[in-house]
Amino acid sequence: DAGMKATAKIAVFDTTLRDGEQAAGTRLGSRDKIRLARQLARLKVDIIEAGFPASSPDDFDAVRKIAQEIKGPTICALSRAVAADIESCGKALAKAARPRIHTGIGVSDIHIMGKFRDERYGKTLEGKKAKLVALAVDAVKRARNCVGDVQFYAEDAGRAAPLYLFEMLEAVIDAGATVVNIPDTTGYTVPEQYGELIRGIRDNVPNIARATISVHCHDDLGLAVANSLAGIRNGARQVEGTINGIGERAGNAALEEIVMGIRTRADYYGLSTGVEPREFFRTSRMVADMLGMPVPANKAVVGLNAFAHSSGIHVDGFLKDRQTYEIMRPADVGFTGSRVVLTARTGRAGLRSRLEKLGYELSKQELDTMYQRFLAVADKKQEVLDEDLVALVHDELPPVEQNLKLEYLHSYSGTTAIPTATVRLLVNGKTKEGASIGDGPVDAVYKAIAKLTATHAKLLRYDIRAVTEGTEAMGEVTVHLEIGNRRVMGRGASTDIIEASAKAYVDGLNRLV
């Protein structure tokens, strides 16, 4: 209708740094968050949800630094409908050019009776519902005292009673909410139902014209993207999601799929975004590398097989006319056939320039460290590709202080030999050396490190991958470690996979410490 066509642009809200980071076993430091925020700004998303400041000092610091350094997108911080959370958001966003606070409360009967069962919220369901509307209004008003742009999330809206949801939204818009977020928190809805919910909000909330409707869908039934597009089709003008669809449980809606769906099917949606799609591939790989969550080859839009054709009849048709089996060009999302190759003859300036193009801005000291490692790798494998550089950045410039550092490693194994490892570590400035045997060389190395550090971390997961092709390729190892209820990811890269394994384990221990 005319009201919908008047706003033909969809605002893109990226929550990779907040909801995406909640994916099991992942945690980003503020250095990595800022790097990723810079890349999201290059991608030209409209809003970056930088974190949940009240959740930890690290998250507060990351949001504060992103708000201060990243220009272009609106910088958003999450809070519960709690005064202390909202004040924390206000402080963290103080230096942002365009700040937004995202506050909210549960609206489904399941959430209300589960989270607010205490009688201070009311003795009956109806009493609790009235109390929650008052809490929501108060939260929005508090947030408006800090910033001019307030987004309200109605948690578990997908399972809420529609009339109560309408009542809640009308109240928070009157209180000053500029955006109302309708999350399908548990991935429960289906496209037709979710689309009808968004249309119901447009038709039944009297003051809805004063706010933007946002959609936020989870992928528990594999419908997050379909639900998001159904919401857009029915009047939502902001869409939320993460790069690669990462997130808790089965993940969030994948932003690259939504944006390319709108772009590829502009004939159907008649809408557009301000996103620069040629940055998708680079952003996707950065997220995958930082969080240790590789992109499946068959992943839509950014998977390595997304533009691969092997069936004889498909290849024949593709060679005759690209459009036979391809609805997007690889270049549209940043795939490129040409690969930049660096060698040992590449100077510091060339290395700095390439790293900046990949989204990494290094200080002089960091560049010096990287250059020495780059030369060492270039001597071993002659040619250094973009993927190698990304692995080296993560390996040489970790996001946490290195209380433990690998100084020397020797391992011995064979078909008839007992695998043995000798390790020398720098532990808080003091050199320690020890040896151990194990089931294999990696097991022996890990036992030696555990003995030297007197730690008892449980190895939950060990992943190894070749960064590039060829037998001389660098290998990257990621490990997931756990002590008590703390879980971290460690990573290491080297042309020697045993060394990469040791570095990953030491990196994980540094994060645990």
SESEDO-423687 format. One record per residue: x, y, z of N, C-alpha, C in turn. Coordinates in pm, whole numbers, plus 50000, padded with zeros to 5 digits. Example, Ala and Ser with C-alpha at 12.3 -4.5 7.8 and 13.67 -1.06 7.14 Angstrom:
% residues 2
513194943150780512304955050780513204967050780512854977550708513674989450714512905000350787
END
This chain:
% residues 513
500844988050000500005000050000500875012450000500255024349990501005036749974501925039450091501455036750214502275039250334503535031050334503445018550285504605009850281505575014150172505055017950056505925021649944506675034649969506145042750059506805055550088508195053450149508395042050218509695038950275510185026250209510905027650097511305016050019512615009950066513275016350165514565011350211514405003650342515054992350349515064984150471516344987250549516204990850676517374993050761517914979350804519234977650796519874964850830520594966250965520174957951059520644958251197521484945751221522784947751239523674936251258523924933651406523654921451450523864917851591524894906551607525824905651509526894895651516527694897151645527964909651685528804912151802528074909951934526754908551929526004906552053525314892852051524294891251970523584878451967524444867551903525204871351799526064861551733527134856251824527694864951907528784860951995528304851452105526994850852125526454841752227526444827252179526894825052053526984811252004527864803152098527474790852122528174782452220529674781952195530444784852300531894783252295532644794552230532004805852203532714816852138532734829052229533824836552217533954848952295534984857852227534614870152197535524879452132536054889652233537334892952220537904903852298537594917052232537844928252302537484941352247538284944552120539534939752111540334942151989539644935951867539224923251880538554916651769537204923051739536494927351845535184933751823535334946651743536364954351772536574966951699536924964051554537794954051531538144950351393536894946351315536054938351379534844933651311533864945151291533774954151388532894965851373533344974551256534664976051239535174983751125534724977350993534794964150987534394957250865532884958450843532094958050951530644959750937530314973750886531134983550927530944997250875531254997650726532294990150681532594989250538531454982450463530834972850529529684965850470528474975250459528534986150534527494996450534526164991650592526254983850700525014980850773524554993850839523284995050869522755007450927522975008251077522864996851145523014996551292523924984951330524864987651421525694977051477525324975651624524804963951662524564961351804525894956351862526554965051936527944962651976528094953552097527044951952177527164943252294526144946352401526384940452517525504941352634526364946652748526504959952760527484965952852527394961352997526194958753045526034954953186526464940553213526714932753108527004918453128528414916053181529364924853147530734923053195531544935753168532624938053243533494949553216534084949153075534394937053026534934935652890533934940252785532674936352803531654940352707531414955352713531414960952833531254975552848532364982652773533604977852793534764984152730534694983052579534274971452529534164969652384533134978952323531964980152387530914989152337531405003552341532075007352450532585021052464533575024452351534495015052323535505017452219534885017852080533935009052054533255009051924532485022051905531775026352010531005038852004531915050651973533115050152027534065061152011534745061051874535055049051823535895048051703535155045951571534005039351575533345035651449532385046551403532625051251282531785061851225530895056051115529745061851098528825057350993527575051151051527625038251090526405031951142525995037251279524715035651312524235037751449524865026951536525345030551655525905020651748524885018151858524515005451874523435001651965523984992952078523414994452196523784986152311522524980252372522624967652417521474960452469521354962052621520124962152669519884962152814518604954552844518494949852965517204945053013516414957353061515164955453100514364966653150514724969053296515994971953318516554973853452517344986853452517134995153553517755008453556519265007953541519914998753614521384997853610521884994253471521174985253402521554981353265521484993453171520405001053183520175012553094521225023253119521555025753245522595035553278523945031053223524235018053230525475012553175525545014853024524425012852955524355015452811524635030152781523995039052857524175053352837525635057452849526315052152951527735055452972528605049752860528335037352820529135031052715528975038152581527785043752556527495050152428527745065252427528335070352535528465084852553529165091752435530145085052374530915091552266530395087952126529315080552117528785076451986528155088251914528395089151783527765099751703526275097151691525925084151675524505080451664524245068651756523925071351884523725060451980522275055451981522125042752014520775037052033520835027252150519825027852237519685017952344518555008452306518844995552323517894984952288517464978152417516284981552466515804976052593514494968552568514114960152663512874952952642512544943252753511524935152727510994926252831510214914952765510054903752835509304892352782507814895352771507184890252666505754893052647504894880452632505504868752616504684856652605504304851852745503184844752756502774839352886503854830352945504544822852857505604813752901506734821652968507154832552905508234840852961507764847953088506544853053085506044860653201505964851653324505404839753308505254830653423506584824153462507524823553367508824817553398509784827453462509894839453404510874849353451510344858253563509034859953567508454869553662507464862753757507824850753800506914843053887506814848954027507824856754069507804863054201506544871654217505924871054334504664878254355504804893454352506034898354363506204912954355505854918254216505794909154116505364913253982503864911553963503164907154067501724904754057501424890354094500214888254146499844874854193499184866454085498614873053984497944865853875498644869253744498354861453640498934864253508498544878253461497264881853481496824895153438497524906153517497704903753647498414913553730499864915153684500494904153650501884904553604501974911853469500994909353384501004915853253500914931053267500074935653355499944950153379501244955853434501874948453528503134952853588504244953853483504274943953391505324943853290505184955453191503944959253160503754971053074504334983353144504074984653274504604996053350506134995853352506734983953371508194982753371508784986353234508104981953128508564984852992508534999852963507425006253002507285020852982508385028253058508615024153183509655030553264511035028753200511315016753147512605014053084512825022852962511795024152878511915032452758512135047052795511395051852896511575065752939512985068152994513505058653071514885059853122515885060353007515665051552910516575051252795516515064252716515315069952704515155082652631515865094152703516065092852834516825103052907518315102552870518745090952819520165089152782520405091952634519505087352547519675088652402518325092052338518395096952215517155100652145516545089252067517315078452050516875067151968516785054652056515565049952080515365038452170514605027452096515185015552099514535003952040514034995052153512814990152137512204981452238512004967552181512494957352255512254943552210511174937052296510214930952229509124923652296509524908952290510294904352389510894891052383509844879952372510144870352284509264858952257507914863352200507944873952120506714879052057506054868451970506864859351915506324848851828505334839751899505434838752033504504830052108503594838252200503564851352183502764859952272501304860552227500434864052322499024866652288498994879852211498524879952087498594892052004498014904552070496854903552136496244915452196497144921652303497794913252382498704918452484499934924752419500434918552314501574924252241501214938052186500024939352126499594952252072499544962852183499004958852298498894968052412500284972652457501214963252468502574966452510503254976052411503124973352283503764981652181503204995752181501894996952194501285010352198501825018352316501985011752430502465018652551503915023152537504775014652479506195018452470506425028952361505605028852258505725039252155505305052652214504245052652293503835064952363504935069952457505705060552512506775064052606508015069152534508075067452401509205072952325510015062952244509585050352234510325040552152510245044352005511395044451939511445048151797511415035851706511815024251764511795011651690511185001051782510294992651728509764981551807510194968551740510914960351817511484947951767510564936351805510244928051706509294916951726510064903751713510754899351818511604887451805510814874351807511214865551716510784851651725511924844551799511964846851929513104843252013513464828552008512484819951994512744805551997512644799051859512494807051754512384801551620511144793051600510064796751668508854788551674507894791051558507884803251506506854806751407507204801351267506214802051178506414798751037506104811350957506584812250831506504824950758505104831150750504084823050718502744828750705502274834650838502534827550946502104831951079502874844551121504164844651098504984856151139504624868451055504394866250926503974877350839502644883250886501724874450925500414879050974500574886951105501514882751189501764889851315502214904151287503144905751192503634919151158502504927651099501714921551013500584929050956499564932551065499374923451160498464926151271498924937951354500224939251372500774950751446500484963551369500694963351240500434975251158498954979251163498084969251169496644972051163496024975051299496684970751409496024971351540496714979851647497904984851618498584993651713498365007951664497535015851732497085028851679498225038551646499305038251725500375048051704501585042051632501415030751561502545023751500503265032251396502595041851337503245050351236504385058451296504435059651430505495067451495506745059151521506725046351487507875037651512508125028551391509345023751382509715014051278509535000051336508944991151260508824977151303510084969751258510694962351353511894954651323511614939751342512254931451259512084916951272513414910551315513314901151408514494894451465514134879651481514654871251392514214857251389515364847451414515034836651485516004826051513515704813851426516714805251412516694795051308516444780951358515764779451472515574766151531514874756351436513984761351352513314752751253513824755451111514944762751100515504765750968514714776050890513904784350962513004793650894513324808350920514494811150981514784824951022514774834750904515414831150795515454840150679514064841350616513384830050601512034830250542511084838650628511164837050760510314844950850510644859850840511934863050835512354877150826511804883350698511924876150587511434881450459509904882750460509224873450529507754874550542507394886950622508194889950726507964901950806508154914650725509204914750644509474926350556508334928150456507904917250400506824917450301505544923350361505384921750492504164926350559504334939550634505404946750608505494960350660506644963550752507454953550794508634956650876509614964450790510294974250850511254982250775512644982150837512854973150932514194970350982514304955250997515454949750958515664935450971516944932951050516894923151142518034920251229518574906251199519874904851214520474891751190521964892451214522644881551177524094880651197524754876051068526044878751057526824873650945526974858450961526774851250854526824836550850525704830150932524774838350986523664832751063524094826951196525254831351249525724825751376524844830651491524854823551602524064827551717523774815651806523034818351912522694807752007521884796651939522054784551992521344772751941521604771151791520544771551709520714769851564521064782851494521174793851570521624806451510520514816351481520924827551423520024838451385519794838351234518974847451189518794849151044520124854050985520514848350871521774852150805521534864750723522224875550762522004888450695522334887950547523394880550511523784880250369522684873850285521954864250341520874857850266519674867150252519364874350360518234883750355518504894950255519684901150266520014912450179520044908150032520664896650005520734892149866519374887149817518524882349909517154878849872516394891049825516504901949903515824914549867516384919949736517714919049720518374924649601518074916449476518194903249490517984894449374516524894349330515614895149430514184895049399513544908849421514254919049372513704932749381512384933549306512204924849205510944924749129509774920949219510044912749321508984907849410508804916949531509934920849594509834928749718509704943749691510294948549582510234962949553510914971249658511954965649722512654972249833514154971749810514894979149894516354979049881516984981150018518284978850025519054981850146520234990650106520904996250205522095004350177523384996450189523274983250204524434974650225525284973750098526614972850117527554970750007527804955749996527094948449909527164933749909528524928149873529364936049802530684930949765531604928949886531174933850002531934931550125531474919050201530464912050149529934900450222530964889350239531654885950131532594874650137533684877450241534254889450234535324893150329534794893050472533604898750494533024899150628532734885150680532204876750591531894863050627533134855550674534234857050600535464850050637536064855550766535924868650788536454874650911535694869151032534374868351021533564862951131533914848251156534024840651049534354826451061535694824451130536684832551089538034831251146538064835551292537424846651323537474851851460536754842851560535664836751517534874828651609535144813751597536054810251505536384796051489535204787851444534344793751360533154786751310533184786951158533864777151095534014777150949532674777450877532664783850760531454784850679531294771750600530144764950613529944752750534530054755750384530634746450310530834748850166529524751250093528424745050142527134746550074526294757850130526894766550211526164777950269525724787350158524454791550162523934800850062524734813850063524934819649947525544832749923527064832949945527564828150059528994829750089529764816450100529114805050084529824792250088530674790449963531774782949975532674781249860532004774249744530964766249769530264759349660529084767249606528854779249659527664786949620527634789749470528824790449408528884793349264529614782349188529674770249249530364759049185529344750549109529734745948991528864737548909529624725048870529064713248900529774700848867528944691548778527624691648794526774683048711527004686448564527214676148481527524678548340526524687448270525234684748292524194692648224524184706948277524494708648408524564722148465525744729848406526904723348399528094729948347527874734048203527294725148125527044728147984526124740347971525054740348050524114751648045524764764348093525574763448200526234775348256527204781448155527954772848084528934777947988528244784947871527054780247836526334786547726525704799747769525174800047891524534812247943524594811748095525304821048158525494821148303524164820548378523144826948325521864827848395521114814548400521584804548324520904791648324520804785848465521934786448539521954780648673522484790148780522624802948747523204812148845522384824948853521854828148973520994839848988521754851849044523004849549089523884860449134525254858149071526004868749050527384867149006528294866349129529334858249125530254857349240530774871049284531054879749187531594892949220530604901449298529294898349284528274906249353528434905749505528944894449555529084892949700530554892549743531454896049650532864897649689533784886149658533264875349595534174864849549535024870549435536274867149432537114872049323537994860849272538144860249140539004849949082540474853149100540814865949111542224869749125542604869649272543794864549302544244863749440545544871649452545624880149549546834888049570547884879249637549054878549576550144870249627551264879249677551684877149800552824884349856553994874749869555214879949857556414871649870557354878049970558494871349995559484876550090560034890050045559844893449916560334906449866559344917749893558154914549942557164924749973557624932650096557624945650085558064954050197556974956450299557344963850405556374966950511555174974550455555434984050365554334992250312553324983650235553854974050158552974965050084552154956350176552804951450284552094943150381551014951250452551364963450495550384972050562549184974750471549454977950345548384981050250547454969250232548034957050221547194945250201546364942450326546954943850442546224941350566545064951250582545304963850545544234973950556543074970450463543404965550342542344961350248541554949550303542214941450387541534929950448540784933850575540894946550614540134951350730540934952250859542264950950853543094951150974543984963550974543744972251071544574984251086545514982151204546814981651177547804978251279548634990351320549044990551446549975000751493551354997551437552325006851451553675004551400554304992251466554114991051597554694979751670554054966551625552734966751606552044954651561552494950751420552684960851334553134958251197554544952151197555414957251285556774951751295556724936951334555884933851433555724919851477555204911251364554184916251294553584908751184554584906851070555404917051043556314916450929557374905450950557864904351072558864894051100558264880151082557044878251130556384865251114556064862650967555644873050897555334872150754556564867350675557734873250705558954869350636559304854650662559114850450787559404836450823558524826850745557234830250734556304821750660556594822250510556904834150458557204835850315558434827650276559404826650365560604818550338560244803750326559274799450406558914785250409558004781350292557014790250258556054786150155556054795050032557064803650020557314811849900556244822349873554974818249871553894827549841552914828249958552554840349999551634842350110550344848450057549244841550079547944846050029547144853250138546024859350098545184866750193544794858250313544404845650286543984836850394545104834550495546344833550443547504831950532547664844250622547494856050562547664868450640546644869350753545394865750723544344866250827544704856750942545164844750907545554835151010546724840451092547684847151026548844852651096548444863951191547504872351148547044883351235546474877551364545614867651353544994861751472546044854851559547074849151495548094841751569549074851151639549454861951571550484870951626549914881951715548664885551693548084896751768546834892051841546984883251941545824877952013545124888752093543824886752121543034897052188543224897752339544004888352396544184888552541545674888752574545994892952695547374893552740547974879352745549224878152699549854865152691550704862352815550064856952918550804852953038551634840553012551194832452915551924820452875552384822252731553614818452703554104819652566554954807552532554684801652415555444790052368556804794652316557884789552377559234793452334559914782552251559654769952284560344759052215559464746652219559514739052111558724726852104559474716352023559564704352078560124693152002559224681052027558794674751919557964662751935558574651351855558324639151904558874627251840557794616551838557544610851720556564600251712556814591951587556214580551580556354571851465555494559551483555484550751383554594539151390554954529851506556244529251542556634520351652557204527951771557194541351763557774549451871556684554251966557054556752092556124562752188556134577852166554994583952131554954598452108555414606152232556404614852211556994622552320557094637052279556884646152374557004660552346557784667452455558684676352414559404685052507558974699352477558574706452582558024719952565558734729652659559044741552607559554752252692558554763852683558064768152799557084779052806557634790652887557204802652850557444814352934556164816353015556244814153147555074814953234555244826953326554464837653299554574850153376556024854853386556724854153272558104859253266559174849253306558784837553355559764827453397559734815553301560934810653266561034799453174560834786253247559954777853188559734764453243559834754353128560414742753159560574732553056560154719053110559524711053026559084697853069558784688952951558604675952978558324666352872557204657052915556574650852817555494641352848555314631852731554684620552758554314611252651552804611552636552304606652522550864606752500550454596652395549164596652360548654587452258549144591152118549474603952102549984608951974550774621552002551384627651900552214639451924551444651251984550224653451939549444664751993549064662152138548644649852167548294646152305549514647852397550694643852349551914645152428552234659852456552064668252353552304682652369551344688652471550064685152461549074690752552549304686252696549724673752714550014669052849551234676152908552224678752823553414685952870553064700252911552234706852832551814720652863550994720752991550054711253005549214710653125550064708653250551104700353238551984697653352552764710353391553274717453291554064729553318553224740753377551954741553338551084752553382550204748653500550274735853539549454730653650547974733753628547534732253502546114734453468545464721253433544154720953445543394708753415542214712153324542534718653213541484722553118540994710253043539694709553025539094698552949539044702552802539594694252715539554696952571538214692252516537354701752479536014698552431535994695952281536884703252210536844702452064538194706152007538584699151902539864701851834539574701751685539844712851618539614713851474540884718251404541144712251291542324715851212541894718151068542454728251005542124730650864543334736550793543454733450665544484739750583543974753550544544784763750568544354777550540544244779750390545204774150314545174775150167545444761150111545574760249977545804747249915547284743749915547564730949891548944726549873549534720249998550564711949978551174705050091551984714550180552374726150125553134735750205552234746050274550914743950267549964753650323550124755050474549764766950521549684768850666548484761250719548644756050839547514749450905547044758051020545734758351043545184765851157544414756051245544714756651374544054747951471543204756451564541994752251591541174758651694540804748051796540854751851923540484742852032539454749752120538574741952177537624747052275537984740552409538304748852507538734744052639537724748152745537664740352851536734743352960537384740453095537254749953186537624747853326536434752553408535854743553488534654747253563533534750553466532944762553483531864766553391532354776753289533674778453279534244787753180534684780153057534264785052941534604778652815535194789052721536314785752657536954795252565537394787952438537734796052338538304790752215539734795852202540664787052166542034791052139542374787851995543314795251939543674792951799545164794251780545694787451681547104788251648547314785151502548334791151442548604788851299550094786951277550434777851188551824775251154551874766151033553034765850965553204755950858553454742150918553724741551049553884728951124552644726951210551904716351183550604714851248550724711551397551834705351439552034702651581552274715851654553054724651593553284737951651551974745851657551184745151551549884752251549548994746951662549034733851685548224727751791548664732851928549984733651949550504738652076550124753152098550244761251993549894775552004548414777252037547554769151975546114770152000545804766952147546464756552200546234752652339546704763552436547894769152408548434779952493547534792352484547054795452363546154806952347544874804952428544324792752424543124789852503543374791452652544534786552701544864788052844545014802752881545614810752792545734825152819544364831652835543404827352755542054832952764541364828452892541624816152933541044811253059541634818553179542954821253172543624828353282543134842653288
END
